[in-house]
């Protein structure tokens, strides 16, 4: 079956502006430490740049996660079982998603993504690779509960959230997301989630500040997107990409740092940045076994199995949505 256009749940104004995007940008730029949620990286240009990042020699997570899916596919399939509807939070990559779909014999595939054009293109690619598999793309912000297509309502569900995207969020937001995933998928659903591991600081910094400058372009594209979609005039050439390791929170941070004093407007509102001031654009938290299990439990998921690559750089965790308990 070919991919079909899914439900459109993104709220826009009469001019086509994503209302949540504008609200997040204006609120974030007004904070003492300017910050914009990382999910807004992923317009069509940003989504393609991220795909480019995954191919970089410095960026180990994709290779490590792919290794796990390739070498542990039989174990993963045994625990998941056949016939589940795979609900992927974020459009599937050309490598990891087919590996999972090939291993587990799913009954349907439902990719969720906020970048509509990229979602439809990636869904069409997956449908072509799996011509017998129903594909139901849904354009939506999966940070909130999503109404899935009627065609998969009664099917058992497997959530798939690869790439350690969960690490982009602070603990409170990550917990909220895991809870909304639980609401989307229902009790008894499974979740296969990628979670990057704590490792040498130099390896981490190189992965987020590559020699070719692709990650820098990815970061700067956020400012360009603001200019394109929100009537902004941010002087992008006066911003530079910077990756930092924050040991207190066990995370890599990405910032857009002003190289000189700048003033700009977005959606009619005026903002100033002093030289050295930054817009905090991304966190990428790194986990230990215990911290990953604690986060999943806080979100309503009970860990069932965990796999790492040979170099122990990355982990895939399988968890199950369980009914809440009133007592130990």
N, C-alpha and C positions, 0 to 999 in steps of 0.2 A: 504494500500500500504506500502511496506517496504521502509525504508530509502534508498536513492540512493546517490552515491558519487557526490558531488557538484563540482563546478568550482574551479580550483586551481589557486589562484591569487598571492600567495606568491613567490617572486623572490629569487632564490637560486643560488649559484655559483656551479661549477662543482663537488665540494666535498659535496654539500648538505647544506652548511651553509646559513642561512637566511641573506641576505645582509642587510636588514634594522636593524636586531638585532645587527649584528656586528658594523654597522655604529653608532647606538645609544650608544652601550657600549663603544666603543673607544672614541667617542666624550665626553660622560659623565664622563669617568674616567680622561679625560684631563682637566676638569673644576676645578677652584679653590675649589668650593664645589662640590665634586664628586656626580653625580646623574645619575640614570638610570630610564627611564620611567616605570611606574608600569605595563604596559601591558605585559612586558617581564617576569613577574612572571609566566605566564600561559602556560608553557609547560605542558606535560601530568602529570608529578609529581606535579607541582605547582597547576594545576587545581584540582587534587584530594585532595591535602592538603587544598585548599580553601573550597572544599565541606566539609571536616572534620571540618574546622573552623566554618562553619555555624551551626554545631550541638553543639557547646560548650555552656555551661551555661552562660558565660560572653558575648557571642555574640548575642545581642538582635535584630539586624536588620532583620535577616531572620524570626524570630518568629513574629516580629511586622508587617512586610510586608505580611507574610502569613495570619495573622489575618485580615488585611485589605481585602485581596483577598477573604477570606472565608466569612466575614461578610458583605461586600459591593458588592458582585459579581453581584447581580441583578441590582443595580444602575449603576455599571460599564458597564454591558452588554447593558442596555437600551441606554446609551450614545454612545457606540461604534457601536452597531448594528451587525447583522449577516452577514456572507459571506465575511469578509475581509481576506486577506492573512496576517498572523502574521509573521513579520520579527523581529526575536529576535537578538539583538546585544550582542553576547556571548551565548555559548551553554546553553540550558535550564536546570535548576535544576530539580531534581526528584519531587519537591514539588510545586513550584510556577507556573511553566509553565503549568502543567496539570490543575491547578485550573483555569487559564485564558482560556485555550483552551476549557475546559468543560463549561465555563460560556457563551462564545460568539459565538459558532458554526462557526468556521472559515472555509474558503474555501481551505486554504493551510497553511503550516508552513515552514518557511525558517529561520533556525538558521545560524548565521554567527559567525565564531570563527577562531582565528589564530592557535589554537592547534588542528591539524587535527585528530589525533587518538581519542582524547577526544570528539571532535565534532561528529565524526562518531558513536562512542559508545552511546553518549547521544541521538543522532538522532534516532538510532535504537531502543533505549528504548522508546522514545516518539512514534515512529511509531507502536511499539507493543501495546502500551496503546490505541492508536487511529487508529485502522486498516483501517478505511475508509478515513483517512485524508492524502492527498498527502504531503510528507515531502521531501524538497529539500535542503539539507545542502550545504553551500558554505564556503570553507576554504579561509579566506581573513582577511586582516587587516582592520577592519571597521572604523579606524580613518580617512580613506579616502573614497571617493565615491565608492560604490560597484555596479557592474553590477549584477542585480538579474536574476534568471533563466527566460527564455522566457515564461515558463508555468504560471508565475504570473504577467507578464508585464501589462496585461490589467485589473487586479483585483484591487479593492480598498485596500489600505495598512493600517496596524496598526503596528507601531514600538513598540517593547517591550524592555525596558532597565531597568530591576529591579536591586535591590541590592545597589543602590546609587553609582554605579561605576562612574557616572558623577563627584562625589566628589573627585575622584582620581586625577583630573586634575586641574591645575591652570585655572583662569578665561579665559585667552586667548585660551588655548587649549580646554577647555570645550565648548567655543563658536564655535570654529572651528569644533569640533565634531558634535555639534547640527546642524550646517550648512551642514556638509557632510551627516548627517542623512536625512536632508531635501532634499538634492540632490538625495540620494539613493531612498527615498520613494516617492518623488514628491509632488506637490501642492495638497492640499485637504486631504493628509494623516493625520492620527492621531498618537500620540506618548503617550504611557503610561510609565512613568518614575518614578523610585524610587529615593527619595531624603531624606537623613538622616537629622535629626534636631539637633540644638544646645541643649545641656543638661549639666548636672552636669559633671565636669571634671573627677571625680573619676570613674564614669560609663564609660566614653569614654576610659580612659586609660586602664581599666580592659578589655574592649572589644578587645583591640589591643595588649595586653600583658597578655594572659591567663595563669592561674596557671599550666596547663598541658604542656605549651611550644609549642603548635601546631603552633601558629602564628610565634614564633621564627624559627621553622623549615621551615615554608613557606617563611620567609624572607631570611634565609640562603640558601634555595634551589636556589635562584637567582644566588648566587655566584657559587654554584655547577653546575648550568646550564651553566654558562660562562665557567667553566673549561671543561665541557663535550663537548660543541659545538664549542667553540672558541679557543681551544688549550691553555686554561688558566692553571695557576698553583697558583691560589689564595689560601693562607693558611686559609681555611675556619675555622679551629679550633682557629684561632687568631682573629676571628670576633665575635661580640655579637650583638644580637637584642636589639633595644631600641625604645620605643614609647614615643613621646613627644607631649604635647598640645601647639600649637602656637595660642595664643589668638588674636594676631593682624590679622591673616588671618582666624581665626575660623576653625582650622583644626588640626587633629591628623597627626603627621609626623612619619614615620618609617625610621630608620637608621640602617646601619650595621657599628658598631663602632670597630675600631682597638684596641685590648687590649695591643698591643705593636707595635713598629716600624716594618713595613713589606715592602717587595719589591716583586713584582710579574710581570709576563708577560701575555698578552692576545693578541692572533693573532700576536705574534712577537713583540709587543710593550711593553715597560717596564714602570711600574708605582710604585710609593712609597706612602705609607700612614704612617703618624706619629701616635704614641700612642694618642688615643682620637679623631683622625680624623675619619670622617664618610663618607659613601656612602649613600646619601639620596635616598631611594628606593620607597617611597610612600607618597602621601598626601591623606587625607580623609577629605575633606571639609564638614562642617555641615552648614545647611541652616536655615534661617527663612522663613516665608511665602513670605515676600517681596523680599528677595535675590534670592529665587528660581524662582519667577516669572520674576524678572529682567533678570536672566541668560537665561531663556527660550526665552524671548522676543528678547534678543540680538542674539540668534541663529536662529531666524526666526519662532518661535513657539508661538502661542497665547494660554495661559492657558484657559481651559474650565471648569475643576473641580479639586477638591483636597480633598483627604481623609487622615485621620490619624488613627493610632491605638488608643485604649482606653487610654493608658498611654501617648499619644502624644509624642512618641519617634521617629516616622518615618512617612513619607508622601508618597503617590502615587499621581502623578499629571497627568491629561489627558490634552494634548495640541493638537492644530491643526496647520498644515502647511498652512500659508496664503500667498497670493501674496504680494510682497513688495510694500510699498506705498511711493510715492514721496513727500508726505506732510502729516501733521497731519490730 
